Amino acid sequence: MRWATADADDGGTLFGVDELFDHNRGTGRMSDLEFLHVTARRILNHIPGHHRAPAEWTINVYRGCSHACLYCYARPTHQYLGMNLGEDFDRRIVVKINAVERLRAELAEPRWQREPVAMGTNTDPYQRAEAKYRLTRGVLEALTDHATPFSILTKSPLVSRDLDVLTRAAAELPISVNFSVGTLDERVWRFAEPGTPHPRRRLDAMARLTDAGIRTGALIAPILPALSDSPVQLREVVDAVGAAGGRVLGLSALYLRPGVREHFLDALARFDPALHRDYLRRYASSAYAPRRYYDELHRRAGLDHISGPRRP
């Protein structure tokens, strides 16, 4: 069975999980995780014209994510592997164990044109598994050795572990390390992103990278209506990003695709029943918030001048 087929975002269960993977239970601080080892056929993914990707080439060495963000739009990809988009996505992490060696082979192909590569488009390259497998670090080394520009999007300060590689890359290539910081509100963060490092730790990592000469930025996303969208909350994030030396790349409101919608709203019903009823109304006919709401968010955040991610 080709891994490229399993990676396609086209729905359907392709095979039983036990037919594909070698299982490896986590130990110590990762004892609640199960790592599913797979040998990938390809590592570079080509997605021309995809509105959610910052580059036409992407790399995701993990599938599933222990950050367990309730709203993650990648959750349904686990269903294509015969797993569920809830607990399985959070705890059963697919690891492409040959990612680095496979990538080096692909980068050495004569047809490779050293086009920009984006990491973090589907699941976080610096989730907890990276502390164990160090695949993202190996990918950065390979891209740098082959003079290939790259960008990273993460919610983890673990990226600062690889400052030596990033510094070497930045001296030779146009690279950037960007952080997703939707809110600094403790209550909202704990509810919506229960497995992620504290957002202020992300900002600390941003400051460290900036001081080392790495270009950094932040995507303020997703903004949760009536939870993290007040002018005070939004400008707190904008100011904190500026203080860390980063650029605000843009902001975006909560997107609830089918499957994720039910997962998120079920959790919201337990967290705040009144707000749950409000979200049923807000997202009754679309996975997106209205375009006028996006415009209002930019105004509240004082970012009217930024033409960053908005509703497609």
C-alpha positions in Angstrom: 0.0 0.0 0.0 1.5 3.3 -1.0 1.9 5.9 1.7 1.1 8.7 -0.9 -2.4 7.2 -1.2 -2.8 7.2 2.5 -1.8 10.9 2.7 -4.4 12.0 0.1 -7.2 14.1 1.6 -9.9 12.3 -0.2 -11.8 10.5 2.5 -12.6 6.9 3.1 -11.0 4.1 5.1 -8.1 2.6 3.1 -7.0 -0.2 5.3 -7.1 -1.4 8.9 -4.4 0.2 11.1 -2.8 -3.1 12.1 -2.1 -3.9 8.4 0.2 -0.9 7.9 2.1 0.0 11.1 4.6 -1.3 13.5 3.5 -0.3 17.0 5.7 1.3 19.6 4.2 2.3 23.0 5.5 5.5 24.6 7.4 5.4 27.9 8.1 7.9 30.6 6.5 11.3 29.9 5.1 9.9 26.7 3.5 6.8 28.2 0.0 8.0 27.1 1.0 7.9 23.5 1.3 5.1 20.9 3.7 5.6 18.0 2.8 3.9 14.8 5.9 3.4 12.6 5.5 3.6 8.9 8.0 3.6 6.0 7.0 6.4 3.6 7.4 6.3 -0.2 7.6 10.1 -0.5 8.3 12.9 1.9 7.9 16.0 -0.2 4.2 16.6 -0.9 3.2 18.8 -3.8 -0.1 20.7 -3.3 -0.2 23.5 -6.0 -2.8 26.2 -5.4 -3.9 25.0 -2.0 -5.2 28.0 0.0 -4.2 26.6 3.4 -0.5 26.0 2.5 2.1 28.8 2.5 4.1 26.9 -0.2 3.4 24.4 -2.9 5.7 21.9 -1.3 5.1 20.6 2.2 6.6 18.1 4.6 4.8 16.4 7.5 6.9 13.7 9.2 4.1 12.9 11.8 0.4 12.3 11.4 -1.9 12.9 14.3 -0.8 15.3 17.0 -0.4 15.1 20.8 -1.2 18.9 21.0 -4.8 17.7 21.0 -6.2 21.1 19.8 -9.9 20.6 19.7 -10.3 22.6 16.5 -7.5 21.0 14.4 -8.7 20.8 10.8 -6.3 17.8 10.2 -8.3 15.5 12.5 -10.3 13.8 9.7 -7.1 12.5 8.1 -6.8 9.9 10.8 -10.1 8.4 9.6 -8.5 7.6 6.3 -6.3 5.2 8.2 -9.1 3.5 10.0 -8.7 5.5 13.2 -11.0 8.1 14.8 -10.5 11.8 14.7 -10.8 12.2 18.5 -8.7 10.2 21.0 -6.8 8.3 18.2 -5.7 11.6 16.6 -4.4 12.9 19.9 -2.7 9.7 21.1 -1.9 7.4 18.2 0.9 9.2 16.3 2.0 8.0 12.9 5.8 8.4 12.6 7.5 8.3 9.1 10.6 6.7 10.5 12.6 6.9 7.2 11.7 10.5 6.6 15.2 12.0 6.7 16.9 9.4 4.4 13.9 9.5 2.0 14.0 13.3 1.9 17.7 13.4 1.2 17.2 11.1 -1.8 14.3 13.3 -3.1 16.4 16.5 -2.7 19.2 14.9 -4.7 17.0 14.2 -7.7 18.0 16.3 -10.7 14.4 17.5 -11.1 14.3 19.1 -7.7 14.4 22.9 -8.2 15.0 24.0 -4.6 11.5 25.5 -4.2 10.3 26.7 -0.8 9.1 24.0 1.6 6.6 24.5 4.4 6.5 22.4 7.6 3.6 22.4 10.0 0.8 22.6 7.5 -1.0 19.4 8.7 0.4 18.5 12.1 3.0 20.2 14.3 6.6 19.2 13.4 7.6 19.9 17.1 4.9 18.0 18.9 6.0 15.7 21.7 7.1 12.9 19.3 9.9 15.1 18.0 11.7 15.0 21.3 11.9 11.3 20.9 12.5 10.8 17.1 14.2 14.1 16.1 13.0 13.7 12.5 12.2 17.4 12.1 15.8 18.2 13.0 17.0 15.8 10.4 14.7 17.3 7.8 16.1 20.8 8.6 19.6 19.5 8.2 18.7 17.9 4.8 17.0 21.0 3.5 19.9 23.2 4.5 22.5 20.9 3.0 20.5 21.0 -0.3 20.1 24.8 -0.3 16.3 24.5 0.0 14.4 27.4 1.6 11.8 26.5 4.2 9.3 27.8 6.7 8.1 26.3 10.0 4.8 26.8 11.8 4.6 25.4 15.3 3.0 25.8 18.7 6.1 24.5 20.6 9.2 26.1 22.0 11.0 22.8 21.2 12.0 24.5 18.0 14.6 26.5 19.8 16.5 23.2 20.5 17.5 23.3 16.8 18.8 26.9 16.9 22.2 25.7 15.7 20.7 24.2 12.5 18.4 27.2 12.0 21.2 29.7 12.4 23.2 27.9 9.8 20.3 27.8 7.4 19.4 31.5 7.9 22.9 32.5 7.0 22.5 30.8 3.6 18.8 30.7 2.8 15.5 32.6 3.2 13.9 30.8 6.1 11.3 31.7 8.8 10.1 30.2 12.0 6.5 31.1 12.8 4.3 30.4 15.8 0.6 29.9 16.1 -0.6 31.9 19.0 -4.4 32.2 19.1 -4.7 33.7 22.6 -2.9 34.4 25.8 -6.1 33.8 27.8 -5.3 31.0 30.3 -8.9 29.7 30.4 -9.3 29.6 26.7 -5.9 28.1 26.1 -6.5 25.2 28.5 -9.9 24.5 27.0 -9.0 24.6 23.3 -5.3 23.4 23.2 -5.0 21.0 26.2 -1.8 19.3 24.9 0.2 22.4 23.8 2.9 24.2 25.6 1.9 27.5 27.2 1.6 30.3 24.6 3.9 32.5 26.5 6.6 29.8 26.2 6.1 30.0 22.4 6.7 33.8 22.6 9.9 33.2 24.7 11.1 30.9 22.0 10.3 33.5 19.4 12.4 36.1 21.2 15.3 33.7 21.5 15.2 32.9 17.8 14.8 36.6 16.9 17.8 37.5 19.0 19.8 34.8 17.0 18.9 36.5 13.7 16.1 34.1 12.7 13.1 35.7 10.9 10.0 35.0 13.1 6.3 35.6 12.9 3.0 34.7 14.5 -0.3 33.7 13.1 -3.1 34.7 15.5 -5.3 31.7 14.9 -7.8 30.4 15.4 -9.7 33.2 17.1 -12.7 31.7 18.9 -15.9 33.9 18.8 -16.9 35.2 22.2 -14.0 33.4 23.8 -10.8 35.0 22.5 -12.0 37.8 20.2 -12.2 40.9 22.4 -10.1 43.9 21.5 -8.2 43.5 24.8 -7.4 39.9 24.1 -6.4 40.4 20.5 -4.2 43.4 21.2 -2.5 41.6 24.0 -1.3 39.0 21.5 -0.3 41.6 19.0 1.7 43.5 21.6 3.4 40.3 22.9 4.4 39.2 19.4 5.9 42.6 18.8 7.8 42.5 22.1 9.3 39.2 21.1 10.6 40.7 17.9 8.2 38.8 15.6 5.9 39.9 12.8 2.1 39.4 12.9 1.5 37.4 9.7 -2.3 37.7 10.0 -5.2 36.3 11.9 -8.0 33.9 11.2 -11.2 32.8 12.9 -12.3 29.3 13.9 -12.9 27.0 10.9 -15.0 23.9 11.6 -15.0 21.4 8.8 -17.3 18.4 9.1 -16.2 16.0 11.8 -14.1 18.6 13.5 -17.3 20.6 14.0 -18.9 17.8 16.0 -15.7 17.1 18.0 -15.3 20.8 18.9 -18.9 21.5 19.7 -19.3 18.5 21.9 -16.4 19.8 24.0 -17.8 23.3 24.0 -21.2 22.0 25.2 -19.5 20.7 28.4 -17.3 23.8 28.7 -20.0 26.4 28.2 -23.6 25.3 27.3 -24.8 28.8 26.5 -21.9 29.4 24.2 -22.5 26.1 22.6 -26.0 27.2 21.6 -24.5 30.4 20.2 -21.9 28.4 18.1 -24.7 26.2 16.7 -26.2 29.4 15.3 -23.0 30.9 14.1 -21.8 27.8 12.3 -25.3 26.6 11.2 -24.7 27.0 7.5 -21.0 27.2 6.9 -17.7 25.9 8.3 -16.4 29.5 8.3 -17.3 32.6 10.2 -18.9 35.3 8.1 -16.5 37.5 6.1 -17.6 40.6 7.9 -16.5 39.0 11.2 -13.0 38.6 9.8 -12.9 42.2 8.9 -14.1 43.1 12.4 -11.3 41.0 13.9 -8.7 42.9 12.0 -10.2 46.2 13.3 -10.3 45.0 16.9 -6.7 43.8 16.7 -5.5 47.1 15.1 -4.4 45.1 12.0 -6.5 46.7 9.3 -3.3 47.2 7.3 -2.5 43.5 7.2 -3.9 41.4 4.5 -3.2 38.1 6.2 -5.3 34.9 6.3 -9.0 35.7 6.1 -12.0 33.7 5.0 -11.4 32.2 1.5 
